[in-house]
Amino acid sequence: MPDTNDKDKDKSYQPDEADYITLEFDDGMVVECEIMGVFDFEGKEYIALIPEDDSDDVYIYGYKEIGDDEFEMVDIEDDDEFEKVVEEFERITAE
C-alpha cells in the first residue's frame, strides 16, 4: 500500500486499486485514509476518504489539482455547502 502525503496522488487511480493518504491534524493526530474517490458537485470537485480507524466515518474535503500528480485538499468551511456535498455523496454511494 503506497503512502502519500496530502499533496500527492496517483493520477492513474483505479477503483479496484486502493490508494492511501496520511492526514495530519492540527492537534497532532495522524490518520491513514483510503482514497474512496473524487466526485463533482455544482461545478466543484470533492474527495472522499475512509479513515483506517475501524469507524464508519468518511472524510470529505474540497479537491483541487495543482499540477501533474499533485492535489490540494481544502476544508469545506460553509455548513450549507458541506450538508449539500454530504447529501450528494450519499446519493452517489447509494447507486
SULGIUR-V865957 format. One record per residue. N is the residue number from 1. RES is the residue in three letters. PHI is phi in radians with two decimals (* if undefined). NEAR is the number of other C-alpha atoms within 10 Angstrom. D_FIRST is the distance of its C-alpha to the first C-alpha in Angstrom with 2 decimals. Layout:
# SULGIUR-V865957
[[N | RES | PHI | NEAR | D_FIRST] [N | RES | PHI | NEAR | D_FIRST]]
This chain:
# SULGIUR-V865957
[[1 | MET | * | 8 | 0.00] [2 | PRO | -1.28 | 9 | 3.79] [3 | ASP | -1.70 | 14 | 6.47] [4 | THR | -2.36 | 15 | 9.68] [5 | ASN | -1.52 | 13 | 13.12] [6 | ASP | -1.30 | 15 | 15.25] [7 | LYS | -1.97 | 16 | 16.83] [8 | ASP | -1.99 | 18 | 14.11] [9 | LYS | -2.70 | 21 | 12.83] [10 | ASP | -1.31 | 14 | 12.11] [11 | LYS | -1.14 | 10 | 15.58] [12 | SER | -1.61 | 8 | 14.79] [13 | TYR | -0.95 | 13 | 13.01] [14 | GLN | -2.09 | 10 | 13.62] [15 | PRO | -0.98 | 10 | 14.12] [16 | ASP | -1.55 | 6 | 12.73] [17 | GLU | -1.96 | 10 | 9.33] [18 | ALA | -1.39 | 14 | 7.30] [19 | ASP | -1.90 | 19 | 6.96] [20 | TYR | -2.17 | 24 | 7.04] [21 | ILE | -2.46 | 21 | 10.00] [22 | THR | -1.83 | 16 | 11.83] [23 | LEU | -1.72 | 17 | 15.46] [24 | GLU | -2.09 | 13 | 18.25] [25 | PHE | -1.59 | 9 | 21.52] [26 | ASP | -1.02 | 7 | 25.03] [27 | ASP | -1.45 | 6 | 25.65] [28 | GLY | 1.61 | 8 | 22.89] [29 | MET | -1.20 | 8 | 20.59] [30 | VAL | -2.08 | 11 | 16.84] [31 | VAL | -2.28 | 15 | 14.67] [32 | GLU | -1.44 | 18 | 10.94] [33 | CYS | -2.28 | 21 | 11.13] [34 | GLU | -1.50 | 19 | 9.73] [35 | ILE | -1.39 | 21 | 11.69] [36 | MET | -1.32 | 18 | 14.20] [37 | GLY | 2.81 | 16 | 16.22] [38 | VAL | -2.01 | 16 | 19.02] [39 | PHE | -2.44 | 16 | 22.62] [40 | ASP | -1.69 | 14 | 26.13] [41 | PHE | -2.67 | 11 | 28.95] [42 | GLU | 0.86 | 9 | 32.40] [43 | GLY | 1.42 | 5 | 31.50] [44 | LYS | -2.14 | 11 | 28.51] [45 | GLU | -1.86 | 15 | 24.76] [46 | TYR | -2.35 | 19 | 22.61] [47 | ILE | -2.13 | 19 | 18.94] [48 | ALA | -1.93 | 20 | 17.91] [49 | LEU | -2.16 | 20 | 15.13] [50 | ILE | -1.92 | 21 | 14.48] [51 | PRO | -1.21 | 21 | 14.26] [52 | GLU | -1.56 | 13 | 12.51] [53 | ASP | -2.19 | 10 | 16.02] [54 | ASP | 1.09 | 7 | 17.54] [55 | SER | -1.78 | 8 | 19.80] [56 | ASP | -1.73 | 8 | 20.69] [57 | ASP | -1.21 | 11 | 20.51] [58 | VAL | -2.32 | 15 | 19.35] [59 | TYR | -1.69 | 13 | 19.50] [60 | ILE | -2.16 | 22 | 21.22] [61 | TYR | -2.30 | 19 | 21.93] [62 | GLY | -1.16 | 20 | 23.83] [63 | TYR | -2.30 | 20 | 21.88] [64 | LYS | -2.37 | 16 | 23.35] [65 | GLU | -1.31 | 14 | 22.21] [66 | ILE | -2.09 | 11 | 23.60] [67 | GLY | 2.87 | 10 | 22.91] [68 | ASP | -1.09 | 10 | 20.85] [69 | ASP | 1.08 | 12 | 17.12] [70 | GLU | -2.33 | 15 | 18.20] [71 | PHE | -2.55 | 17 | 19.11] [72 | GLU | -2.16 | 15 | 20.77] [73 | MET | -1.80 | 15 | 20.64] [74 | VAL | -2.19 | 13 | 24.14] [75 | ASP | -1.08 | 10 | 25.49] [76 | ILE | -1.60 | 16 | 27.80] [77 | GLU | -1.36 | 10 | 30.98] [78 | ASP | -1.41 | 8 | 33.42] [79 | ASP | -1.08 | 9 | 33.61] [80 | ASP | -1.14 | 10 | 35.13] [81 | GLU | -1.07 | 12 | 32.46] [82 | PHE | -1.05 | 16 | 29.71] [83 | GLU | -1.05 | 12 | 31.54] [84 | LYS | -1.13 | 13 | 31.92] [85 | VAL | -1.14 | 23 | 28.26] [86 | VAL | -1.09 | 16 | 27.29] [87 | GLU | -1.06 | 12 | 29.95] [88 | GLU | -1.13 | 16 | 28.60] [89 | PHE | -1.03 | 20 | 25.02] [90 | GLU | -1.11 | 11 | 26.56] [91 | ARG | -1.12 | 10 | 28.66] [92 | ILE | -1.12 | 10 | 25.80] [93 | THR | -1.29 | 8 | 23.71] [94 | ALA | -1.33 | 7 | 26.93] [95 | GLU | -1.31 | 5 | 27.50]]
